[in-house]
């Protein structure tokens, strides 16, 4: 048979170059793992059989294997030439830097297994990390400012510590992750839900260029020119969760793509840290993961340590106080609120205290002047972990990443 003379690597790349509209990534994975990763046998299948196997009702008319193999050969040659810094390249399970060597996936569920082929732009040697220092951080496309602030703190720490930071290149939290990593001289991997030659969202074009020029990496399982369709991002999410040794879920409603990513991470037995906020509905996904899935909650991050701060119930008498002019009591109540719930906007503070705006301004000014609290970009927070007595903290987690 004529395919027997072809290198398996070329055939493998050719198969995953088949356009999505002909055979989707999920269908390719189904074929690949159903046939025990035998790419030669897959390439030998008749079109009629493919249509029946994939329930495509004769949608596949022809697969131009010679043309696909030729394209694959060019990609492979480009990948072997280290002088080509800005060319689209490919890595496969046959290459030493392929990141998914460890098999910890459910053998019966092909849909969560990784593709044996990744297309990329940038520094693929990031995967050749002897210390195995990878962290995945992701969240909402329209995050609250408190979520943006905690993301910057987390990213800054791990970038300075030499971790490769993984996210999904979407607007919002993902974009902040990539941007802050580069701003702190770190390395980042963007896992996209389209072809690596497609910039989505389009307004991230400068970030796309920065990732490549700053010795970082853009990867995709999808063939070139694949459009950023909604279903692509759901399947892309499992790669984000696979790459991080541990993951941070910053903000997500129910349902949300971030929630899907976090659930993938749990299915891979990864440790998942959830930024936990009691008040805002946009954190419903986080609360589900903490309350129902056992993820680790945190509402404060400082110098590599995560904390979930909660006061003993008898510390103060609660929010149903009688004298709304008792400034000293209100100051204590506000400090409790900031410690329990982390970073807060003026509006969230006002909603909690439910008192005259002028009194809140007076209290905040007093606390800021006395350096009991701090403000950054309109976000108020309690910065001094060392000032909290141990009997006031019910739960705290020391986040020293285990390699």
FIDRENTOR-273736 format. One record per residue (C-alpha): residue in one letter; x, y, z. Coordinates in nm, 2 decimals. Example, Ala and Ser with C-alpha at 12.3 -4.5 7.8 and 13.67 -1.06 7.14 Angstrom:
(rec 'A'; (1.23; -0.45; 0.78))
(rec 'S'; (1.37; -0.11; 0.71))
//
This chain:
(rec 'X'; (0.00; 0.00; 0.00))
(rec 'X'; (0.14; 0.34; -0.10))
(rec 'X'; (0.11; 0.50; 0.25))
(rec 'X'; (0.34; 0.24; 0.40))
(rec 'X'; (0.64; 0.43; 0.25))
(rec 'X'; (0.55; 0.75; 0.42))
(rec 'X'; (0.68; 0.86; 0.75))
(rec 'X'; (0.43; 0.82; 1.03))
(rec 'X'; (0.51; 1.18; 1.14))
(rec 'X'; (0.41; 1.32; 0.80))
(rec 'X'; (0.09; 1.12; 0.79))
(rec 'X'; (0.00; 1.22; 1.14))
(rec 'X'; (0.05; 1.59; 1.07))
(rec 'X'; (-0.13; 1.56; 0.74))
(rec 'X'; (-0.43; 1.40; 0.91))
(rec 'X'; (-0.46; 1.68; 1.16))
(rec 'X'; (-0.43; 1.94; 0.88))
(rec 'X'; (-0.76; 1.82; 0.74))
(rec 'X'; (-0.99; 2.13; 0.76))
(rec 'X'; (-1.24; 2.14; 1.04))
(rec 'X'; (-1.53; 2.17; 0.80))
(rec 'X'; (-1.44; 1.82; 0.66))
(rec 'X'; (-1.34; 1.64; 0.98))
(rec 'X'; (-1.36; 1.83; 1.31))
(rec 'X'; (-1.09; 1.80; 1.58))
(rec 'X'; (-1.33; 1.59; 1.80))
(rec 'X'; (-1.39; 1.35; 1.51))
(rec 'X'; (-1.01; 1.33; 1.44))
(rec 'X'; (-0.95; 1.24; 1.80))
(rec 'X'; (-1.23; 0.98; 1.79))
(rec 'X'; (-1.07; 0.82; 1.48))
(rec 'X'; (-0.72; 0.84; 1.61))
(rec 'X'; (-0.78; 0.69; 1.95))
(rec 'X'; (-1.04; 0.44; 1.82))
(rec 'X'; (-0.78; 0.30; 1.58))
(rec 'X'; (-0.52; 0.27; 1.86))
(rec 'X'; (-0.32; 0.57; 1.72))
(rec 'X'; (-0.25; 0.37; 1.40))
(rec 'X'; (-0.23; 0.66; 1.15))
(rec 'X'; (-0.14; 0.43; 0.86))
(rec 'X'; (-0.46; 0.24; 0.90))
(rec 'X'; (-0.66; 0.56; 0.93))
(rec 'X'; (-0.51; 0.69; 0.61))
(rec 'X'; (-0.61; 0.37; 0.44))
(rec 'X'; (-0.98; 0.39; 0.53))
(rec 'X'; (-1.23; 0.42; 0.24))
(rec 'X'; (-1.44; 0.74; 0.22))
(rec 'X'; (-1.76; 0.54; 0.26))
(rec 'X'; (-1.64; 0.39; 0.58))
(rec 'X'; (-1.53; 0.73; 0.72))
(rec 'X'; (-1.87; 0.87; 0.65))
(rec 'X'; (-2.04; 0.58; 0.83))
(rec 'X'; (-1.80; 0.59; 1.12))
(rec 'X'; (-1.84; 0.96; 1.18))
(rec 'X'; (-2.21; 0.97; 1.09))
(rec 'X'; (-2.14; 1.23; 0.83))
(rec 'X'; (-2.40; 1.12; 0.57))
(rec 'X'; (-2.16; 1.13; 0.28))
(rec 'X'; (-2.03; 1.48; 0.36))
(rec 'X'; (-1.67; 1.37; 0.30))
(rec 'X'; (-1.63; 1.34; -0.07))
(rec 'X'; (-1.25; 1.32; -0.10))
(rec 'X'; (-0.94; 1.35; 0.11))
(rec 'X'; (-0.64; 1.48; -0.08))
(rec 'X'; (-0.37; 1.29; 0.11))
(rec 'X'; (-0.09; 1.38; -0.14))
(rec 'X'; (-0.16; 1.75; -0.10))
(rec 'X'; (-0.19; 1.72; 0.28))
(rec 'X'; (0.13; 1.52; 0.32))
(rec 'X'; (0.31; 1.78; 0.11))
(rec 'X'; (0.19; 2.06; 0.34))
(rec 'X'; (0.29; 1.85; 0.64))
(rec 'X'; (0.64; 1.80; 0.50))
(rec 'X'; (0.69; 2.17; 0.47))
(rec 'X'; (0.57; 2.24; 0.82))
(rec 'X'; (0.80; 1.97; 0.96))
(rec 'X'; (1.10; 2.11; 0.77))
(rec 'X'; (1.02; 2.46; 0.90))
(rec 'X'; (1.00; 2.32; 1.25))
(rec 'X'; (1.35; 2.17; 1.23))
(rec 'X'; (1.50; 2.50; 1.12))
(rec 'X'; (1.57; 2.70; 1.43))
(rec 'X'; (1.66; 3.01; 1.23))
(rec 'X'; (1.29; 3.05; 1.13))
(rec 'X'; (1.17; 3.24; 1.43))
(rec 'X'; (0.84; 3.37; 1.30))
(rec 'X'; (0.72; 3.08; 1.09))
(rec 'X'; (0.42; 2.86; 1.18))
(rec 'X'; (0.56; 2.52; 1.29))
(rec 'X'; (0.43; 2.18; 1.42))
(rec 'X'; (0.52; 1.95; 1.71))
(rec 'X'; (0.40; 1.59; 1.74))
(rec 'X'; (0.41; 1.31; 1.99))
(rec 'X'; (0.73; 1.19; 1.82))
(rec 'X'; (0.92; 1.51; 1.92))
(rec 'X'; (1.12; 1.55; 2.25))
(rec 'X'; (0.94; 1.88; 2.34))
(rec 'X'; (0.59; 1.74; 2.30))
(rec 'X'; (0.43; 1.83; 2.63))
(rec 'X'; (0.18; 1.54; 2.69))
(rec 'X'; (0.42; 1.25; 2.74))
(rec 'X'; (0.26; 1.14; 3.07))
(rec 'X'; (-0.06; 0.93; 3.01))
(rec 'X'; (-0.30; 1.01; 3.29))
(rec 'X'; (-0.61; 1.02; 3.08))
(rec 'X'; (-0.92; 0.80; 3.08))
(rec 'X'; (-0.84; 0.55; 2.81))
(rec 'X'; (-1.21; 0.52; 2.72))
(rec 'X'; (-1.28; 0.89; 2.68))
(rec 'X'; (-1.11; 1.01; 2.36))
(rec 'X'; (-1.27; 1.35; 2.39))
(rec 'X'; (-1.05; 1.46; 2.68))
(rec 'X'; (-0.72; 1.32; 2.54))
(rec 'X'; (-0.47; 1.56; 2.39))
(rec 'X'; (-0.41; 1.59; 2.02))
(rec 'X'; (-0.08; 1.42; 1.91))
(rec 'X'; (-0.02; 1.73; 1.69))
(rec 'X'; (0.01; 2.09; 1.80))
(rec 'X'; (0.06; 2.38; 1.56))
(rec 'X'; (0.26; 2.67; 1.71))
(rec 'X'; (0.43; 3.01; 1.67))
(rec 'X'; (0.71; 3.11; 1.91))
(rec 'X'; (0.94; 2.93; 2.15))
(rec 'X'; (0.85; 2.56; 2.17))
(rec 'X'; (1.14; 2.50; 2.40))
(rec 'X'; (0.93; 2.63; 2.68))
(rec 'X'; (0.79; 2.28; 2.71))
(rec 'X'; (1.15; 2.15; 2.77))
(rec 'X'; (1.13; 2.28; 3.13))
(rec 'X'; (1.34; 2.07; 3.36))
(rec 'X'; (1.18; 2.21; 3.67))
(rec 'X'; (0.83; 2.15; 3.53))
(rec 'X'; (0.72; 2.49; 3.65))
(rec 'X'; (0.38; 2.55; 3.47))
(rec 'X'; (0.08; 2.73; 3.61))
(rec 'X'; (-0.26; 2.78; 3.44))
(rec 'X'; (-0.46; 3.10; 3.52))
(rec 'X'; (-0.79; 3.18; 3.35))
(rec 'X'; (-1.12; 3.35; 3.41))
(rec 'X'; (-1.40; 3.57; 3.28))
(rec 'X'; (-1.41; 3.78; 2.97))
(rec 'X'; (-1.57; 4.07; 3.15))
(rec 'X'; (-1.41; 4.05; 3.49))
(rec 'X'; (-1.47; 4.28; 3.79))
(rec 'X'; (-1.18; 4.50; 3.90))
(rec 'X'; (-1.12; 4.29; 4.21))
(rec 'X'; (-1.06; 4.00; 3.98))
(rec 'X'; (-0.83; 4.20; 3.76))
(rec 'X'; (-0.63; 4.31; 4.07))
(rec 'X'; (-0.59; 3.96; 4.21))
(rec 'X'; (-0.49; 3.83; 3.87))
(rec 'X'; (-0.21; 4.08; 3.85))
(rec 'X'; (-0.08; 3.99; 4.19))
(rec 'X'; (-0.08; 3.61; 4.12))
(rec 'X'; (0.08; 3.65; 3.77))
(rec 'X'; (0.35; 3.89; 3.90))
(rec 'X'; (0.45; 3.64; 4.17))
(rec 'X'; (0.47; 3.34; 3.94))
(rec 'X'; (0.64; 3.52; 3.66))
(rec 'X'; (0.91; 3.64; 3.89))
(rec 'X'; (0.95; 3.29; 4.03))
(rec 'X'; (1.02; 3.16; 3.67))
(rec 'X'; (0.70; 2.97; 3.61))
(rec 'X'; (0.56; 2.94; 3.25))
(rec 'X'; (0.21; 3.09; 3.28))
(rec 'X'; (-0.06; 2.94; 3.06))
(rec 'X'; (-0.39; 3.10; 2.96))
(rec 'X'; (-0.64; 3.11; 2.67))
(rec 'X'; (-0.58; 3.44; 2.49))
(rec 'X'; (-0.95; 3.55; 2.53))
(rec 'X'; (-1.03; 3.90; 2.63))
(rec 'X'; (-1.05; 3.98; 3.00))
(rec 'X'; (-0.86; 3.77; 3.25))
(rec 'X'; (-0.67; 3.57; 2.99))
(rec 'X'; (-0.54; 3.88; 2.82))
(rec 'X'; (-0.43; 4.02; 3.16))
(rec 'X'; (-0.25; 3.70; 3.23))
(rec 'X'; (-0.05; 3.72; 2.91))
(rec 'X'; (0.01; 4.09; 2.94))
(rec 'X'; (0.12; 4.09; 3.30))
(rec 'X'; (0.35; 3.79; 3.24))
(rec 'X'; (0.54; 3.98; 2.97))
(rec 'X'; (0.54; 4.30; 3.17))
(rec 'X'; (0.72; 4.11; 3.45))
(rec 'X'; (0.97; 3.95; 3.21))
(rec 'X'; (0.80; 3.61; 3.23))
(rec 'X'; (0.72; 3.35; 2.97))
(rec 'X'; (0.36; 3.27; 2.87))
(rec 'X'; (0.18; 3.01; 2.66))
(rec 'X'; (-0.14; 3.12; 2.48))
(rec 'X'; (-0.37; 2.82; 2.39))
(rec 'X'; (-0.61; 2.95; 2.11))
(rec 'X'; (-0.94; 2.81; 1.99))
(rec 'X'; (-0.86; 2.87; 1.62))
(rec 'X'; (-0.58; 2.83; 1.38))
(rec 'X'; (-0.25; 2.98; 1.51))
(rec 'X'; (-0.25; 3.21; 1.20))
(rec 'X'; (-0.58; 3.37; 1.31))
(rec 'X'; (-0.58; 3.65; 1.57))
(rec 'X'; (-0.89; 3.63; 1.79))
(rec 'X'; (-1.00; 3.86; 1.94))
(rec 'X'; (-0.87; 4.09; 1.67))
(rec 'X'; (-0.79; 4.37; 1.93))
(rec 'X'; (-0.53; 4.13; 2.07))
(rec 'X'; (-0.30; 4.17; 1.77))
(rec 'X'; (-0.04; 4.36; 1.96))
(rec 'X'; (-0.04; 4.10; 2.23))
(rec 'X'; (-0.01; 3.83; 1.97))
(rec 'X'; (0.30; 3.99; 1.84))
(rec 'X'; (0.44; 4.05; 2.19))
(rec 'X'; (0.40; 3.69; 2.28))
(rec 'X'; (0.60; 3.58; 1.98))
(rec 'X'; (0.87; 3.85; 2.01))
(rec 'X'; (0.91; 3.79; 2.38))
(rec 'X'; (1.03; 3.43; 2.35))
(rec 'X'; (0.68; 3.30; 2.45))
(rec 'X'; (0.44; 3.07; 2.27))
(rec 'X'; (0.11; 3.04; 2.09))
(rec 'X'; (-0.03; 2.69; 2.03))
(rec 'X'; (-0.34; 2.53; 1.88))
(rec 'X'; (-0.47; 2.18; 1.80))
(rec 'X'; (-0.67; 2.32; 1.52))
(rec 'X'; (-0.54; 2.33; 1.16))
(rec 'X'; (-0.44; 2.65; 1.00))
(rec 'X'; (-0.72; 2.89; 0.90))
(rec 'X'; (-0.97; 2.74; 1.14))
(rec 'X'; (-1.22; 3.00; 1.24))
(rec 'X'; (-1.28; 3.09; 1.61))
(rec 'X'; (-1.61; 2.90; 1.65))
(rec 'X'; (-1.77; 2.87; 1.99))
(rec 'X'; (-1.74; 2.49; 2.01))
(rec 'X'; (-1.36; 2.52; 1.95))
(rec 'X'; (-1.31; 2.70; 2.28))
(rec 'X'; (-1.48; 2.43; 2.49))
(rec 'X'; (-1.24; 2.17; 2.35))
(rec 'X'; (-0.95; 2.40; 2.37))
(rec 'X'; (-1.01; 2.45; 2.75))
(rec 'X'; (-0.89; 2.10; 2.83))
(rec 'X'; (-0.54; 2.18; 2.69))
(rec 'X'; (-0.51; 2.48; 2.93))
(rec 'X'; (-0.59; 2.26; 3.22))
(rec 'X'; (-0.36; 1.99; 3.11))
(rec 'X'; (-0.05; 2.22; 3.08))
(rec 'X'; (-0.07; 2.37; 3.43))
(rec 'X'; (0.07; 2.16; 3.72))
(rec 'X'; (-0.19; 2.35; 3.92))
(rec 'X'; (-0.45; 2.60; 3.81))
(rec 'X'; (-0.61; 2.93; 3.93))
(rec 'X'; (-0.97; 3.00; 3.84))
(rec 'X'; (-1.02; 3.37; 3.90))
(rec 'X'; (-1.38; 3.44; 3.81))
(rec 'X'; (-1.66; 3.26; 3.63))
(rec 'X'; (-2.04; 3.25; 3.63))
(rec 'X'; (-2.25; 2.94; 3.58))
(rec 'X'; (-2.22; 2.83; 3.31))
(rec 'X'; (-1.89; 2.95; 3.18))
(rec 'X'; (-1.59; 2.84; 2.98))
(rec 'X'; (-1.37; 2.89; 3.28))
(rec 'X'; (-1.59; 2.65; 3.48))
(rec 'X'; (-1.54; 2.39; 3.21))
(rec 'X'; (-1.16; 2.44; 3.22))
(rec 'X'; (-1.16; 2.40; 3.60))
(rec 'X'; (-1.37; 2.08; 3.57))
(rec 'X'; (-1.12; 1.94; 3.32))
(rec 'X'; (-0.84; 2.02; 3.56))
(rec 'X'; (-1.03; 1.83; 3.84))
(rec 'X'; (-1.07; 1.53; 3.61))
(rec 'X'; (-0.70; 1.53; 3.56))
(rec 'X'; (-0.64; 1.53; 3.93))
(rec 'X'; (-0.50; 1.89; 3.93))
(rec 'X'; (-0.52; 2.12; 4.23))
(rec 'X'; (-0.76; 2.40; 4.16))
(rec 'X'; (-0.75; 2.73; 4.34))
(rec 'X'; (-1.07; 2.94; 4.32))
(rec 'X'; (-1.08; 3.32; 4.39))
(rec 'X'; (-1.39; 3.31; 4.62))
(rec 'X'; (-1.63; 3.60; 4.65))
(rec 'X'; (-1.94; 3.58; 4.86))
(rec 'X'; (-2.14; 3.87; 4.71))
(rec 'X'; (-2.12; 3.90; 4.33))
(rec 'X'; (-2.33; 3.66; 4.12))
(rec 'X'; (-2.06; 3.65; 3.85))
(rec 'X'; (-1.86; 3.42; 4.09))
(rec 'X'; (-2.13; 3.15; 4.09))
(rec 'X'; (-1.90; 2.92; 3.90))
(rec 'X'; (-1.63; 2.96; 4.17))
(rec 'X'; (-1.87; 2.89; 4.45))
(rec 'X'; (-1.99; 2.57; 4.28))
(rec 'X'; (-1.64; 2.45; 4.25))
(rec 'X'; (-1.56; 2.53; 4.62))
(rec 'X'; (-1.89; 2.40; 4.77))
(rec 'X'; (-1.95; 2.10; 4.55))
(rec 'X'; (-1.61; 2.00; 4.40))
(rec 'X'; (-1.37; 2.06; 4.69))
(rec 'X'; (-1.16; 2.33; 4.51))
(rec 'X'; (-0.94; 2.54; 4.73))
(rec 'X'; (-1.09; 2.89; 4.80))
(rec 'X'; (-0.89; 3.20; 4.84))
(rec 'X'; (-0.97; 3.57; 4.88))
(rec 'X'; (-0.62; 3.70; 4.94))
(rec 'X'; (-0.28; 3.64; 4.78))
(rec 'X'; (0.05; 3.77; 4.90))
(rec 'X'; (0.41; 3.67; 4.82))
(rec 'X'; (0.32; 3.32; 4.70))
(rec 'X'; (0.07; 3.24; 4.98))
(rec 'X'; (-0.30; 3.21; 4.93))
(rec 'X'; (-0.54; 3.28; 5.21))
(rec 'X'; (-0.91; 3.22; 5.27))
(rec 'X'; (-0.98; 3.47; 5.55))
(rec 'X'; (-1.28; 3.43; 5.76))
(rec 'X'; (-1.36; 3.58; 6.10))
(rec 'X'; (-1.50; 3.41; 6.40))
(rec 'X'; (-1.88; 3.48; 6.41))
(rec 'X'; (-1.86; 3.63; 6.76))
(rec 'X'; (-1.58; 3.88; 6.67))
(rec 'X'; (-1.83; 4.16; 6.59))
(rec 'X'; (-2.20; 4.18; 6.63))
(rec 'X'; (-2.27; 4.17; 6.26))
(rec 'X'; (-2.41; 4.41; 6.00))
(rec 'X'; (-2.75; 4.47; 6.17))
(rec 'X'; (-2.61; 4.74; 6.40))
(rec 'X'; (-2.84; 5.01; 6.55))
(rec 'X'; (-2.62; 5.32; 6.56))
(rec 'X'; (-2.51; 5.41; 6.21))
(rec 'X'; (-2.31; 5.70; 6.34))
(rec 'X'; (-2.08; 5.48; 6.55))
(rec 'X'; (-1.77; 5.54; 6.34))
(rec 'X'; (-1.54; 5.33; 6.54))
(rec 'X'; (-1.77; 5.03; 6.52))
(rec 'X'; (-1.82; 5.09; 6.14))
(rec 'X'; (-1.45; 5.10; 6.09))
(rec 'X'; (-1.41; 4.75; 6.25))
(rec 'X'; (-1.70; 4.62; 6.05))
(rec 'X'; (-1.55; 4.75; 5.73))
(rec 'X'; (-1.21; 4.59; 5.81))
(rec 'X'; (-1.39; 4.26; 5.88))
(rec 'X'; (-1.57; 4.29; 5.54))
(rec 'X'; (-1.24; 4.36; 5.35))
(rec 'X'; (-1.06; 4.07; 5.53))
(rec 'X'; (-1.34; 3.82; 5.46))
(rec 'X'; (-1.42; 3.92; 5.11))
(rec 'X'; (-1.09; 4.05; 4.98))
(rec 'X'; (-1.06; 4.33; 4.72))
(rec 'X'; (-1.37; 4.56; 4.70))
(rec 'X'; (-1.50; 4.86; 4.51))
(rec 'X'; (-1.66; 5.16; 4.67))
(rec 'X'; (-2.00; 5.05; 4.54))
(rec 'X'; (-1.97; 4.70; 4.70))
(rec 'X'; (-1.86; 4.86; 5.03))
(rec 'X'; (-2.16; 5.09; 5.01))
(rec 'X'; (-2.40; 4.81; 4.94))
(rec 'X'; (-2.27; 4.61; 5.24))
(rec 'X'; (-2.27; 4.89; 5.50))
(rec 'X'; (-2.59; 5.05; 5.36))
(rec 'X'; (-2.52; 5.39; 5.51))
(rec 'X'; (-2.47; 5.75; 5.39))
(rec 'X'; (-2.20; 5.78; 5.12))
(rec 'X'; (-2.04; 6.07; 5.31))
(rec 'X'; (-1.98; 5.86; 5.62))
(rec 'X'; (-1.83; 5.58; 5.41))
(rec 'X'; (-1.59; 5.83; 5.25))
(rec 'X'; (-1.49; 5.96; 5.60))
(rec 'X'; (-1.43; 5.60; 5.73))
(rec 'X'; (-1.23; 5.50; 5.42))
(rec 'X'; (-1.02; 5.82; 5.44))
(rec 'X'; (-0.94; 5.75; 5.80))
(rec 'X'; (-0.84; 5.39; 5.73))
(rec 'X'; (-0.63; 5.49; 5.44))
(rec 'X'; (-0.45; 5.77; 5.63))
(rec 'X'; (-0.38; 5.53; 5.92))
(rec 'X'; (-0.26; 5.28; 5.67))
(rec 'X'; (-0.50; 5.01; 5.79))
(rec 'X'; (-0.61; 4.96; 5.43))
(rec 'X'; (-0.48; 5.04; 5.09))
(rec 'X'; (-0.63; 5.14; 4.75))
(rec 'X'; (-0.52; 5.04; 4.40))
(rec 'X'; (-0.70; 5.15; 4.08))
(rec 'X'; (-1.02; 5.22; 4.28))
(rec 'X'; (-1.00; 4.88; 4.47))
(rec 'X'; (-0.98; 4.88; 4.85))
(rec 'X'; (-0.81; 4.60; 5.04))
(rec 'X'; (-0.64; 4.50; 5.36))
(rec 'X'; (-0.27; 4.44; 5.28))
(rec 'X'; (-0.11; 4.33; 5.61))
(rec 'X'; (-0.14; 3.96; 5.66))
(rec 'X'; (0.10; 3.98; 5.95))
(rec 'X'; (-0.14; 4.20; 6.15))
(rec 'X'; (-0.41; 3.93; 6.16))
(rec 'X'; (-0.41; 3.73; 6.47))
(rec 'X'; (-0.43; 3.35; 6.43))
(rec 'X'; (-0.75; 3.31; 6.62))
(rec 'X'; (-0.92; 3.54; 6.36))
(rec 'X'; (-0.84; 3.32; 6.06))
(rec 'X'; (-1.04; 3.00; 6.02))
(rec 'X'; (-0.88; 2.87; 5.70))
(rec 'X'; (-0.55; 2.96; 5.53))
(rec 'X'; (-0.36; 2.77; 5.26))
(rec 'X'; (0.01; 2.80; 5.20))
(rec 'X'; (0.06; 2.79; 4.82))
(rec 'X'; (0.40; 2.64; 4.77))
(rec 'X'; (0.36; 2.47; 4.43))
(rec 'X'; (0.47; 2.10; 4.44))
(rec 'X'; (0.65; 1.99; 4.13))
//
